């Protein structure tokens, strides 16, 4: 068994020549084709002691960049206490997709659903791929680069919620972040930070 993580990277490249070393400032990292995600991660789990899937997320490099979306998997070896980052570029920019790894790590279920919800990346073979934060039918993907920080006014799907809030539209996700406090406001309990992007609030506060 190779000792993670540098040796595991070398062994991985010997077994999967299509894998390439990825520049990284913290942990060893490799790039693999999206089609090989399940096979490579199974090898790393079963033969290289990377038994824990810590995180599944994605990067949107912005419209006009191709490949636009990159999947990122963070693996941990609880035997050697080392991390390995695995990245896979989605081939289809218009309808990005990768194989699901729920069969390898059941905990990937919610990670993949969140990535689908926020980026619109589909996971082939996922047992229940549906939105986990936004409601079904929400027409946007909030972590894509073109999505405005202040949100997009969208009709609320729940009549009861609309009645309670007195609003038929909501800038979803709610306007916010990154949040900052005014200079000198050290006590965050007394000084509520404001969002850098206040455009939605300013628009709503303007008199008709």
N, C-alpha and C positions, 0 to 999 in steps of 0.2 A: 504494500500500500504506500503510495507516495506521500511524503509529508507536506501538508498544505503550508502556504498557498503557492509560493513560487514554484516548487517542484511539481505541484498538481497542475499548474499552468503548462509546464513543459510536457508533462505526461498527456495532458488534454490535447495539445497540439500534435503530438505524435499519433494519437488515436484518431483525431479529427483534424486533418491538415487544413480544412477550411476555416478553422479558428485562427484568429489573429490577436496579437497583444494590443490592448487598448491603453492609451496614455492615461495615467491616473496618479494623483498626488498623494493618495492615502493607501488604498489597498490594491493588490494585484487585480487586473481586470482583463477580460477578453471579449472580443467581438465574435459572434457566431451568426450564421444565416438563420432567419426566423423559422424556416422549415425544420431546423435541427434542434429547436428549443427543448422539446420533450426528451429527445435522445441524449443530448448533452447533459441536461440537468439530472437525468436518471443516472448517467455515468458518474457524475460528480457526487450524487447522493450515495450510491451503492459502492463505488470503488475508490473514491477519493475522500471519504469521511465528511463531506459537507452535508450533514444530516438535517440542518435547520434552514428553512426558507424564512429569512428575516423580513423581507420587503419585496413587493412587486410594484413598480411604478413606470412612468414613461416620460419622455422628453418630446416636446413639440419644438422643432427647430425653426418654425415659422413658415408661412406660405411662401412658395417659390423655391424653397430648399427641398432637395430630393436626395436621399429619402428624407421625408419630413418628420416621421415619428420613429423613435427608438425606444424599445422596451428595455427596462433595466431590472435585473434580479440581484438581490443581495443575499449571499449564502454564508452561513457560519458553520464551521466545524467545531462542535462541542468537545471533540477529542483533542484537537490541537489549538483551540481558541484563536482561530484566525478567520479572516473574512476573504471572500472572493466576489468580485462584481462581474456579472455576465450581462452583456448588452447584445441586443438583436435589432437590426433595422427592419422596420416594416416595409415590404416591397411596394404595396399599393397605397399611394398617398391619398387617393380619394376614398378608399374603403380599407383602412389598415386593419390587419388581423394577424394573430399568431396562435399557435396551439395552446390550449389550456394546460396547466400543470396541476390541476386539482387532483388528478389521479395519483400524483406523486406526493403532494402535500395538501391534505384537505383544507388547511388554513389558507391556501391560496384563493379559496372561493371568494371571500369578501375583498381581498386585494384586487382580484381581477374585475370584480363588479365595480369597484370604485374607479379603477382605471378606465373601464368602459364608460362609466357615467361621466367622468370628467374629461376624457380625451376622445371618446368615440371609437376606441380600438376594440375590436371584437375578438373573443377568445374561442377558437374552434374547439368544440367538444366540452365546453363548460356546461355543467348540469342544470344551471338556473341563471342564465345571463340576463339580468334585468337591473335597472337603476337601483342604487342603494342610498343615495343622498337626495337627488332630485326626483320629482314625481314622474311616473310613466307618461310619456307623451311630451315631456319637456323638450323643446326643439333645439337646444344649444348644448355645447360642451364647455363648461366654464373654465377649464384649464388650457384651452387652446389659445394660442397667441392673439388671435383676432378678437377674443372676448374682452369687452371693456372692463376695467377695474370696478367701475361703478355699477356693473350689472346691466341687464337688459329688462325693460319693463315687459312682463309676461302675464297673461291672464291667470288668475288663481284657479285651480281646478276644483277646489272644494268650496261649495256655496256656504257652508257653515263657517269656514275660516274667513271668507269674504265678509260675511255678516258681522263677525266679531271684530274684525279690524276696520270695517267701514271702507275697505278698498277693494276694487276689482282687479287692480294691477299691482304687481310687486316687482321691484328690481331684484331679480333673483340671479345668483345668490345675493343676499343682502349686501348693500353697499358697505365697503370696508377695506381694510388692510392695504398696505402695511400701516399699522397704527403707530402714531408718534405722540409724545407728550410735549407740551410747550417747555421752553428752557426754564429750569428751576423747579419744575413740577416733579419732585422726587417721590412724594407719597402717592402711589398709584391708586390707593383706596380713595383719596380725596380728589385727585385730579384725573378725571376720565380722559384717556387719550382720544384724539380725533384721527380720523382717517386722512391720509394724504390726499386722496381723491374725494372731494366733497361735492362734486358736480351734480350728483343726483339730489342731494339735500338742497343745494342752492336752487336747483330748478324747481323743486317742490315747494320751496318757501317763497318763491316769487309770486306776488299778487297777480291774479288773473286780470 
